């Protein structure tokens, strides 16, 4: 009978321990498998070897398929649009620093409490990350956030029943656009000299600022007898290209204006760079496509001004390098002796620096090369794409000429 009591007591103890595991797991001793081991073994040494990163969400939906090719990282599930390398690098660095802090449950029935249920389920809360480029591909699920003992996430490696609490903040972005290079073009208003807006219908609008230091743009085609509603009313038109970022992007052949009215907006910078925007609105979205070129007449005028400034700076620099000599007392000259000073009066002192020569041809060639490089880089980025841009940016050039003027009396 004593042995039967001992058996019952042992069984009760086991059951109690089993029930207490889930309730007390955050305070359970760290298992050896989770004692500071790397979440992604080999990633620290192999960061530069990663060639693919995929993020998958509930119902096994691919949220971001990122791949590195000859031309760098692209978002493959967004027509291979260039990816934001800084975000990829940031995620990989965070993953490389993450350590397995605690081993948690290995019971599949409890995965849901950690946000680690199978991704095939519609109600799944986790995300899967897949990395390619290490000695073998690695997949793991990221579940719920935990702040116990320092921030971290619950994780489970593919094919492994064991779950862990891993240190760090490494939950990835879940939208395609978040992984793309979002800046389309960035030309600030101070650089813009003129903007010409041709709307689908109605009167074209032109603004211009010939003096970069002027406060406001002049509206050029104000009808006789009318006045602007304010001196600064045209300024907003000049800001469209300032830090212009995309909301979405697609291949040019996948988006066309169709019957939508087409706005044609030509931006001319002080240096002669021209950026033309063709935009339209469709289904509550604002679309735009771009191209860049150089205006020879404007760039030549700018080069001439820059050349004069550079020549003046070179002359000032040359003057500043000539140090005045201290006056010297004239030694007595013996009869019949040669006056050494007068004999060498037409020769500059040996230590006097030569006046720098302004290389006009090189200066102009370098400046022109910079402008052409800007044009080429912009065309390389935007060619073949149509962008969805913020509606508030599109609104900058949508106002009619009448809306810029004072109300008729």
Protein Blocks (a to p, Z undefined) as FASTA:
>chain_A
ZZmmmmmmmmmmmmmmmmmmmmmmmmgccdfklgopafbghklmmmmmpcbdcdddehhi
afbdcdddfkopcdfknoopacdfklmmmmmmmmmmpccfbdcdfbfklmmmnopacfkb
mklcbdcdddehifbdcddddddddfehiaadddddehiabdcddedjfbdcfbfklmpc
fbfbdcdfklpmbdcdddfbdcddddddfblkbmbdcdfklcehiacfbfklmmmmmmmm
gopacfbdcdfklpcfklaccdddddddfkopacddddddeehiacddddddddfklmmm
mmmmmmmmmmmmmmmmmmmmpccddddddddddehiacfklmmmmpccfklccdddddfk
lmmmmmmmmmmmmmmmmmmmmgopacdddfklmmmmmpcfklmpccdZZ
